[in-house]
């Protein structure tokens, strides 16, 4: 395939077995058994952050799906390192898929979003989409998310999932945070507990009050700042939601402080795979 950017491998006792090449991580996932997945990115070519937390979330997710299985952390680490060796990208985005007892690694070249998006912020829209099991990183949700992305108007960077009560729960592939009354708020009970989300909360709790509950769609006219988080985006400021400005329509000081704090945390904790 001339447009294949993603190489997908299965971890075996003998090492790595190439099982396919695809145009995207989503396309790769469609060819694999149903299970749980998690996504990582590299720093400096070989560094990853909180790998143990990613592996724990995989085990938790398959348990929520009614499966059982444990991941050998050493084997997972060797599989990731082997995939990086085989592909040799300057920076990579990796997806681990766990379909007990099988473990797969998909890897594609990674380029961060343009710096101007972090300086100027992005626009999002709220969506009435449902995730059946919000705490499970379930591969079955990938197709639904991709379909929803295909319906987003041009120029919008994320769809925000809204609960039946009007609570803004999370993004299609991100967690959502908003500042309201000087307090940072994010949904806990009905949203996927992202690894980057947990890092952001560690940083934020040293900077401002934090509440683990959602803002409502009806609060959008009053929120002061907002951002979304994911491994690939890190902290991406949101300056418009549903066509209306967030605060004064510019990236706010609290968001910038969290961005700086996360960058410092990543620099301290990047774990080199070797």
C-alpha positions in Angstrom: 0.0 0.0 0.0 1.6 3.2 -1.2 -0.1 5.3 1.5 0.6 2.9 4.4 1.9 4.9 7.3 1.2 2.5 10.1 3.0 -0.7 10.8 1.2 -3.2 13.1 3.0 -6.0 15.0 2.0 -8.8 17.3 4.2 -9.4 20.3 5.1 -13.1 20.3 7.5 -15.3 22.4 10.0 -15.0 19.6 9.7 -11.2 19.2 7.6 -9.2 16.9 5.5 -10.4 14.0 4.4 -7.9 11.3 0.7 -8.4 10.8 -0.1 -5.5 8.5 0.5 -2.0 7.1 -2.3 0.6 7.1 -3.1 4.2 6.3 -4.1 5.1 9.9 -4.2 3.8 13.5 -8.0 3.6 13.2 -7.6 1.4 10.0 -5.1 -0.8 11.9 -7.5 -1.2 14.8 -10.3 -2.4 12.5 -8.1 -5.4 11.5 -7.4 -6.5 15.1 -9.4 -8.6 17.6 -11.8 -6.6 19.8 -10.2 -5.6 23.1 -8.7 -2.5 24.8 -6.3 0.0 23.5 -4.1 2.9 24.6 -2.1 5.4 22.7 1.4 6.8 23.5 3.8 9.2 21.8 7.5 9.4 22.0 9.7 12.2 23.2 13.3 12.4 21.8 12.6 9.4 19.7 12.5 6.8 22.5 11.0 8.4 25.6 7.5 7.6 26.8 5.6 8.8 29.8 3.8 6.7 32.5 4.0 3.4 30.5 3.0 1.4 33.7 -0.2 3.5 33.9 -1.1 2.8 30.3 -0.6 -0.9 30.9 -2.8 -0.8 34.0 -5.5 1.0 32.1 -5.4 -1.8 29.4 -5.9 -4.4 32.1 -8.7 -2.5 33.7 -10.5 -1.9 30.4 -10.5 -5.6 29.4 -11.8 -6.4 32.9 -14.7 -4.0 32.3 -15.4 -5.7 29.1 -15.8 -9.0 31.0 -12.4 -10.4 29.9 -9.5 -11.4 32.0 -5.8 -11.0 31.3 -2.5 -9.6 32.6 0.2 -7.9 30.6 3.8 -8.7 31.2 5.3 -5.2 31.6 8.7 -6.4 30.4 7.3 -8.0 27.3 5.3 -4.9 26.5 8.3 -2.7 26.9 10.4 -4.9 24.6 7.5 -4.9 22.0 7.4 -1.1 22.0 11.1 -0.8 21.7 11.2 -3.4 18.9 8.5 -1.6 17.0 10.5 1.7 17.3 13.6 -0.1 16.1 11.8 -1.6 13.1 10.2 1.7 11.9 12.9 4.2 12.9 10.7 7.4 12.8 12.2 10.5 14.4 9.1 10.6 16.6 6.3 8.1 16.8 2.8 7.6 17.9 2.1 4.0 19.2 -1.1 2.2 19.9 -1.1 -0.8 22.2 -4.0 -3.2 21.7 -4.7 -5.9 24.3 -7.0 -8.7 23.3 -6.2 -11.3 26.0 -3.8 -13.0 25.7 -2.6 -11.2 22.6 -0.8 -7.9 22.5 -0.4 -5.8 19.4 1.7 -2.6 18.7 0.9 -0.2 15.9 3.3 2.6 15.1 3.2 5.6 12.9 5.3 8.7 12.4 4.3 11.5 14.7 4.4 15.3 14.2 3.0 17.5 16.9 0.2 19.9 16.0 1.3 23.3 14.7 2.4 25.7 17.4 -0.1 28.4 16.3 -2.9 26.1 17.6 -1.5 26.3 21.1 -1.0 30.0 20.8 -4.4 30.9 19.3 -6.6 28.0 20.5 -9.1 25.8 18.6 -12.8 25.5 18.1 -15.0 22.6 19.2 -18.6 21.6 19.0 -20.9 19.7 21.4 -22.3 16.3 20.2 -25.0 13.9 21.5 -22.9 10.8 21.3 -22.9 7.9 23.8 -20.0 5.8 25.0 -21.4 2.5 26.3 -18.8 1.9 28.9 -17.1 5.2 29.6 -14.3 3.9 31.8 -13.2 1.2 29.3 -10.8 2.2 26.5 -12.7 -0.1 24.1 -11.6 -0.7 20.5 -15.3 -0.9 19.5 -15.6 2.9 20.2 -13.0 3.7 17.6 -15.4 3.3 14.6 -18.1 5.4 16.3 -15.6 8.2 17.0 -14.3 8.1 13.5 -17.8 8.4 12.1 -18.5 11.4 14.4 -15.3 13.1 13.3 -16.4 12.7 9.7 -19.5 14.7 10.5 -17.7 17.6 12.1 -17.8 20.9 10.2 -14.5 22.0 8.6 -12.1 23.7 11.0 -13.4 22.1 14.2 -10.8 20.1 16.1 -12.9 18.1 18.5 -16.4 16.9 19.2 -17.4 17.2 22.9 -19.7 14.4 24.2 -22.7 15.7 26.2 -24.6 13.6 28.7 -28.4 13.3 28.9 -28.3 15.9 31.7 -26.4 18.4 29.6 -23.0 17.7 31.2 -20.0 18.0 29.0 -18.2 14.7 29.6 -15.2 14.4 27.3 -14.1 14.7 23.7 -14.3 11.9 21.1 -10.6 11.2 21.7 -9.7 13.6 24.6 -10.7 14.7 28.1 -12.3 18.1 28.6 -11.5 20.7 31.2 -13.1 24.1 31.9 -12.4 26.9 34.3 -15.6 28.3 35.9 -15.5 30.8 38.8 -11.7 30.3 39.1 -12.0 26.5 39.6 -10.9 23.9 37.1 -13.6 21.3 36.4 -13.6 18.0 34.6 -15.9 15.0 34.6 -14.8 11.9 36.6 -17.6 9.4 36.8 -18.8 9.3 33.2 -15.6 9.9 31.3 -12.6 7.9 30.2 -9.8 8.5 32.7 -7.0 9.4 30.3 -3.4 9.2 31.3 -2.7 12.8 30.2 -5.8 13.8 32.2 -4.2 12.4 35.3 -0.9 14.3 34.7 -2.8 17.5 34.1 -4.7 17.1 37.4 -1.4 16.6 39.2 -0.1 19.8 37.7 -3.3 21.8 38.2 -3.8 20.9 41.9 -0.7 22.9 42.7 -2.0 25.9 40.8 -5.8 26.3 41.4 -8.9 24.7 43.0 -10.0 21.6 41.1 -13.4 19.9 41.1 -14.0 16.5 39.5 -17.4 17.3 38.1 -18.5 18.5 34.7 -19.6 21.9 33.5 -23.0 21.9 31.8 -23.8 22.9 28.2 -25.7 25.7 29.8 -22.5 27.0 31.5 -20.7 27.6 28.2 -21.5 31.3 28.2 -19.9 31.7 31.7 -16.7 29.5 31.5 -13.5 31.5 31.6 -11.1 29.1 29.9 -11.2 25.6 28.4 -8.9 23.0 27.0 -8.8 19.4 25.9 -6.1 16.8 26.7 -4.7 13.6 25.1 -1.3 12.0 24.6 -1.0 13.4 21.1 -2.4 16.9 21.8 -1.1 17.3 25.4 -2.9 20.4 26.5 -4.7 22.1 23.6 -6.5 25.3 24.4 -10.2 25.7 23.3 -11.3 29.2 22.6 -14.7 28.6 20.9 -17.4 26.0 21.6 -20.6 25.8 19.5 -19.6 29.0 17.7 -19.4 31.2 20.9 -16.1 32.4 22.4 -14.8 30.9 25.6 -14.1 33.8 27.9 -12.5 36.6 25.9 -11.8 34.2 23.0 -8.1 33.9 23.8 -5.9 31.4 25.5 -6.1 32.1 29.2 -3.4 32.4 31.9 -4.5 29.3 33.8 -4.3 27.2 30.6 -0.9 28.5 29.8 0.3 27.7 33.4 -0.9 24.1 33.0 0.7 23.8 29.6 4.0 24.8 31.1 3.6 22.6 34.1 2.9 19.5 31.9 5.9 20.2 29.7 8.1 20.3 32.8 6.6 17.1 34.1 7.1 15.3 30.8 10.7 16.5 30.6 11.3 15.0 34.1 9.5 11.7 33.5 10.2 10.6 29.9 11.3 7.0 30.2 13.7 5.9 27.4 12.8 2.6 25.8 15.9 0.6 25.1 
